Amino acid sequence: MADSVVNQAMSEKEHASYRVRVVLSFFAVYVIWGTTFLAIRIAVEELPPLFAAAARFFTAGIVLYGFMRFRGEAAPTLKEWRNLGIVALFLFVAEYAPLFWAEKFVPSGVVSVLAATIPILTLVAEAVILRERHLKPGTIFATLIGFSGVAILLLRGSDRSFGLVPCIAVLAGSICWAVGSVFNRSMDMPKSRPVTAGATMMLGGIGLFALSAGFGELHPLPHISVRAFWALLYLIVFGSLIAFTAFVWLISHMSASRVSSYAYVNPVIAIAIGHFWAAEPITPRILAGTALVLVSVFLILRQK
């Protein structure tokens, strides 16, 4: 009798602990990831964009990878390193290089909305590249809603205060992320997700450093001001280590569609904090485009 009471108490304690972890993890991917867009903008105001992206992902990657190896996780095989390098090229170099560059010219809230099209683009990539799914009429309708929202954001008008090219660069990066995510499923990767995440970020950081050097950002070495340092530190610790680790934990305990719901929460957080913290404008055009993109993402994730 006493043993059953003790076991029940332990079970309730474990359940409560699990619920706390779920709440904190969703807070990280909903709120913290939403705030990183403004942190990126602050960083690239004073640092070369490719250098800032490289410093973020290389530092976070090497810390996470080193920590998991210290805990006894196996190192990737030679074939897995090759696959990690390919995925890093798509998911970090091709995605974040244009995104960091674009934030020098486009409000962080608008960038977050454009980046939120990744679930839409991933669905299209699944249908076109892997032939994993057929685009049903409802899915096509939801996709068109999302692209209509993007079109509203990018249409020429007196209330559009940012250029078209940086926005197209963000969308191109999002396409690369979607394609890389699809290819990632058919590649041999380390069994440990944190090892995969750390190694991919580390390799992506190396690729971004090479790109930064190629564009002359490292000659001379950039001066990191106090303001830029704190922005980078926030991106490394909160944006990559805490939030990404929370994402990896959630994806192993919850359905992918539920975890992916961050895609229609992040833009709301990013637009709000960009407006109230950095006085970024919120126009009817931005509200309309954002609403259509988020409705599209919501409908697509519900179908998936």
Residue pairs with C-beta under 8 A, 6 or more apart in sequence:
21 249
22 250
22 253
22 254
24 246
25 246
25 247
25 249
25 250
26 246
26 250
28 238
28 242
28 243
28 246
28 247
29 243
29 246
29 247
29 250
29 259
29 262
30 262
30 265
30 266
30 269
31 265
31 269
32 238
32 239
32 242
32 243
33 239
33 243
33 247
33 262
33 266
33 269
34 112
34 265
34 266
34 267
34 268
34 269
34 270
34 273
35 238
35 269
35 270
35 273
36 234
36 235
36 238
36 239
36 243
37 103
37 108
37 109
37 111
37 112
37 115
37 266
37 270
37 274
38 108
38 270
38 273
38 274
38 277
38 278
39 231
39 234
39 235
39 239
40 52
40 99
40 100
40 103
40 108
40 111
40 231
40 235
41 103
41 107
41 108
41 274
41 278
42 227
42 228
42 231
42 278
43 52
43 56
43 100
43 228
43 231
43 232
43 235
44 52
44 100
44 101
44 103
44 104
45 104
45 228
46 224
46 225
46 227
46 228
47 55
47 222
47 224
47 228
47 232
48 212
48 215
48 217
48 222
49 97
49 100
49 101
49 103
49 104
50 97
50 100
50 101
50 208
50 211
50 212
50 215
50 217
51 209
51 212
51 217
51 218
51 222
52 100
52 228
52 232
53 92
53 96
53 97
53 99
53 100
53 208
54 205
54 206
54 208
54 209
54 211
54 212
55 205
55 232
55 236
56 205
56 232
56 235
56 236
56 239
56 240
57 92
57 96
57 201
57 202
57 204
57 205
57 208
57 240
58 201
58 202
58 204
58 205
58 206
58 208
58 209
59 205
59 236
60 198
60 201
60 205
60 236
60 239
60 240
60 241
60 244
61 197
61 198
61 199
61 200
61 201
61 202
61 203
61 204
61 205
61 240
62 198
62 202
62 205
63 198
63 236
63 241
64 194
64 197
64 198
64 201
64 240
64 241
64 244
64 245
65 195
65 198
65 199
65 201
65 202
66 198
67 198
68 192
68 194
68 195
68 198
69 75
69 195
73 190
73 192
73 194
73 195
74 190
74 191
74 192
74 195
75 195
76 84
76 189
76 190
76 195
76 196
76 199
77 188
79 188
80 188
80 189
80 190
81 199
83 187
83 188
83 189
84 189
84 190
84 196
84 199
84 200
84 203
85 203
86 180
86 183
86 187
87 180
87 183
87 184
87 187
87 189
87 200
88 199
88 200
88 201
88 203
88 204
88 207
89 180
89 204
89 207
90 176
90 177
90 179
90 180
90 181
90 183
91 176
91 177
91 180
91 181
91 184
91 200
91 204
92 200
92 201
92 203
92 204
92 205
92 207
92 208
93 204
93 207
93 208
93 211
94 172
94 173
94 176
94 177
94 180
95 173
95 174
95 176
95 177
95 180
96 173
96 204
96 208
97 173
97 208
97 211
98 166
98 169
98 170
98 172
98 173
99 111
99 115
99 169
99 170
99 173
101 166
101 169
102 111
102 166
102 167
102 169
102 170
103 111
104 166
105 162
105 163
105 166
106 162
106 163
106 166
106 167
106 170
107 161
107 162
107 274
107 280
107 281
108 270
108 274
108 278
108 280
109 267
109 270
109 271
109 272
109 274
109 275
109 280
109 282
109 286
109 290
110 153
110 162
110 167
110 286
111 170
111 270
112 266
112 267
112 269
112 270
112 271
113 149
113 153
113 267
113 270
113 271
113 286
113 289
113 290
113 293
114 150
114 153
114 167
114 170
114 171
114 174
115 170
115 174
115 266
116 263
116 264
116 266
116 267
116 293
116 294
116 297
117 146
117 150
117 171
117 174
117 293
117 297
118 174
118 177
118 178
118 181
118 263
119 260
119 263
119 297
119 300
119 301
120 142
120 143
120 146
120 147
120 296
120 297
120 300
121 174
121 175
121 177
121 178
122 178
122 181
122 182
123 133
123 135
123 139
123 143
123 300
123 304
124 135
124 143
124 178
125 175
125 178
125 179
125 181
125 182
126 132
126 133
126 182
127 133
127 134
127 135
129 179
129 182
129 183
130 182
130 185
130 186
135 143
136 303
138 299
138 303
139 300
139 303
141 299
142 295
142 296
142 299
142 300
142 303
143 296
143 300
145 292
145 295
145 296
145 299
146 292
146 293
146 295
146 296
146 297
146 300
147 296
148 292
149 288
149 289
149 290
149 291
149 292
149 293
149 294
149 295
149 296
150 171
150 289
150 293
151 289
152 285
152 288
152 289
152 292
153 167
153 285
153 286
153 289
153 290
154 160
154 164
154 167
154 168
155 285
156 164
157 285
159 283
159 284
159 285
160 285
161 281
189 196
190 196
190 199
193 248
193 251
193 252
194 245
194 248
197 244
197 245
197 248
201 240
201 244
209 218
212 218
213 219
224 232
247 259
247 262
250 259
251 259
256 304
257 301
257 302
257 304
260 301
260 304
261 301
263 297
263 301
264 294
264 297
264 298
264 301
267 290
267 293
267 294
268 290
268 294
271 280
271 282
271 286
271 290
274 280
275 281
275 282
